Amino acid sequence: MKISISSYKNQIYAGVLGKMIGVYLGRPIEGWTYEAIRDSFQDVNYFVNRKVGVPLIVPDDDISGTFVFFRALEDNQYEADLSAAQIGDTWLNYIIENRTVLWWGGLSRSTEHTAYLRLKQGIRAPRSGSSELNGRSISEQIGAQIFIDAWALACPNQPELAMALARKAASVSHDGIAVDAACLLAYMEAAAFEEKSLDVLIDQGLAQVNHTLLTQFVNELREQCRIAADWRTVRDWIAEHHGYDKYPGSCPMVTNHLVVMMSLLMAGDDFQKSIMIASSAGWDTDCNAGNVGCLNGVRLGLAGIDQGPDFRKAVSDRMYVVSADGGSCITDAVIETRKIVRAAEVLSGSLVEAALPSQRYAFEYPGSTQGFMPYKDTLEEPAEMQVYNLNTVEENHHGLVIAYNQLARGNFAAVSVDTFIELESRGKEGTSYFEVLASPSLYATQTVHMELELPEEQTPLCNMFIDVYGQEDQIVKYVSPAYTLRQGMNSLSWELPDTNGHAIYRFGIELTSDMRLDGSVIVKSIDWKGAPKHFAMKKAIDLTPSLTPWTTNTTWIKSFMSSIDNFNPDFAETFSISHSTANGVATIGSLEWDNYSVSSQLIFTNQESAGLVARAKGHRRFYSALFSQDHIRICKHKDDQVIELASTSFDLQWDARYDVSFHLKGSSLQVAVNEKVVLSAEDDEYRAGGAGFIVQSGAILANGFKIEALC
């Protein structure tokens, strides 16, 4: 059956937004008792993060797991018969142990941690999540449900396919009723693109899942909802018959699945009320509100989300999807929606009716802002301004509007978007159970291209700017030359200045005028592509002058995603890199880095093998220039395989210095040592990705690190 995906794009976007909004609503009160939530807020109708004293946008397993594990489709050419084992391989590629995506609660304590350890031991999915191996108390927890939404969103009006994919994805870590409950929810979400009746969705889903006990529980819950005047009465019934004390484990599926169903049924067609109930009911608040928000986002659409308070302005599409693919961590609802739409087009067998935007920021969905928000400079006063989308679904009629009043000499109108983590929220006690980990999405010497439309005849001056974390983490602002704008379309470009290896925290647009202006600028698109022309880190002491021999952490080293045991600044060099087992990897960069060279001066101390990594998409899929005691190899790493592409003899001397460069252009791969090419290979499986280091069972030092684009 061929389906027109273009007619579902806005619903997919609404599902992504609904998921995010629900998670952010429930996140600050996760772990609170029902009574504490009720006594503090009564009904959680809007974001309470400020009252609790935490940021709104934080890393969360519900979001990261949903959008990371879904990459198994893209990474396996969108195979409709994708296997559980392939999804398990995706877990291993993108998860950094004890740091990303999961709650790392321990073997036989955290379901997902347990499944990860099984996968790491070589136990393939679905056995990795089986009750036979892990026991029912572990395998029937909530995680099967919370990660399921993206699979359903990729199957609009194909609920049977959504259910099949959900079953395989859930079985990586779960079993039994947990998997069937996840399948029910996936079926309902996929069917909700057309069917709007909750009762019909539930009836059809239960018939397809065909799990006797699940059907009994859900139908008993439906009867309670039918006769109850208030959702709290139903919540009391759940607590009495299906509360956490009735099931083993720390976060049982049944309790939370019934909360999801209650929230949907007792809210009807009220999006705000549905996520309010899920958040106010206690138990796993962010998981439940996220699932409810996704389903009702699809079912009720953007109009349904917008019926209540303005959830979208505060969120501004922003999310962290934290994984070993560091350059994709700072993302937004539009970028993630595009990935799902592309998968949906392939899975449906439909022709691509219109190319998805190639620009990073194109603001193509109604109301989308992709993380751009008003910018305030402590040294200047901003003009009165608003930031919003043209908010229309007409073809090519979208963009980010910067509307200003009384723009004049001495003030400005500006917007910015984060391109790296905010230091103030990283690691702050109580902000999240999950650390904010990312690589920057923008680098020095990349060229930013921007399209602006100006409707008025009188136009302001325009500057682009970047905020950079300097030597001691102080913000340093770099500003482009002023651009004179004209009425109509304007194409601007700026090659970013050298930041001496420091991370770019924000990118922004600033408007100024010598005379009073009231008007607007419409940002049609912003983009940067390819590797930096020349991005270099020098000695650690140059990057951080206050560095001591005991410093183990700096902001610039945090721009790498590391699965290495000890990846630290080195007082005499730049990096000290030590890993006790195979495949210790640290990478920086993004999936837009295609043709480039990566180079560093390596000092091999004592290791089985070590070298440079390039075109990495995760930490188990990349190319390496790998040095061992008697030879150099170019290898392709693919899940648990290390495929040798080329090899040559090499007498490696410990404690000697080697200037090593790894060049990748098209399918050509070359390794140079001390500026002499010593090894070449051909392979075209990996076309782009980040770069960094690999160490296996030992340690190296690295002096400097450089990326240079190859034309």
Number of C-alpha atoms within 10 A of each C-alpha: 6 11 18 16 24 16 11 20 19 21 25 33 28 30 34 29 31 32 32 28 30 29 31 31 28 30 29 26 23 17 15 15 14 17 13 14 19 15 10 10 14 12 15 22 18 19 20 19 18 10 10 12 11 18 17 21 22 23 25 28 25 26 27 21 24 21 25 24 25 25 20 23 24 14 13 14 11 17 14 16 12 17 20 24 20 19 27 27 21 23 25 21 22 24 24 22 18 14 18 24 28 24 17 19 13 13 16 16 15 21 29 27 20 22 31 25 16 21 23 17 10 11 16 19 25 23 21 30 31 21 17 11 13 22 14 19 17 28 34 30 29 27 26 29 29 24 26 29 28 30 29 33 34 28 31 31 23 22 26 20 22 29 29 19 27 28 26 23 31 27 28 31 33 35 26 16 20 26 28 26 28 29 31 30 31 32 31 29 36 30 27 27 26 13 15 16 12 18 12 14 19 20 15 17 24 24 12 16 20 13 15 11 10 20 19 12 17 20 15 13 20 20 11 18 22 12 10 13 11 10 18 15 14 25 24 13 15 21 17 12 12 18 18 19 13 13 17 13 20 15 20 25 26 24 23 26 25 24 28 25 21 26 29 24 18 21 16 13 17 17 29 24 19 25 35 25 28 31 35 28 31 24 24 23 30 31 31 31 33 33 30 31 34 32 31 32 29 31 26 23 23 23 11 18 24 15 12 14 11 11 19 18 15 14 22 20 24 24 24 22 31 34 27 34 28 29 30 24 26 23 21 24 26 25 19 19 25 17 18 26 24 17 23 27 22 20 21 20 13 15 13 14 10 7 7 13 13 11 16 15 24 24 26 27 23 20 22 27 29 25 23 22 21 16 16 15 10 7 7 10 12 23 20 14 20 16 20 20 21 20 17 14 13 10 7 10 14 23 28 27 22 23 18 21 15 18 24 19 12 12 19 25 27 27 20 20 20 22 25 25 23 12 13 8 17 16 14 13 9 13 22 20 15 21 18 26 26 27 29 25 25 27 24 23 19 21 20 17 16 20 17 22 21 20 15 14 11 14 20 28 15 22 19 24 20 24 20 23 22 20 20 13 15 10 15 15 15 16 16 17 10 13 15 12 20 17 14 13 15 16 12 17 16 18 15 21 17 16 19 15 23 24 26 27 23 22 21 19 22 21 25 23 18 12 11 13 17 16 18 22 24 22 23 23 22 17 16 21 18 19 29 24 20 18 22 20 19 16 19 24 17 15 22 19 11 11 19 14 9 10 12 15 13 17 18 20 22 19 24 26 27 27 22 23 14 16 24 22 28 23 19 16 18 24 22 19 24 23 22 16 14 15 20 24 30 27 29 26 31 26 21 18 22 22 22 25 22 24 28 25 21 24 21 25 14 18 20 15 23 30 28 26 31 33 27 29 27 26 28 24 24 24 29 28 28 22 24 20 17 11 14 23 24 28 22 23 19 15 16 14 11 16 13 15 16 17 18 12 14 14 11 15 15 13 13 11 15 19 17 21 25 27 23 26 18 15 13 13 24 19 26 18 15 12 11 11 14 15 19 19 17 15 15 11 12 17 20 25 27 30 31 25 30 30 29 23 16 19 22 24 23 25 22 19 22 19 25 18 21 16 8
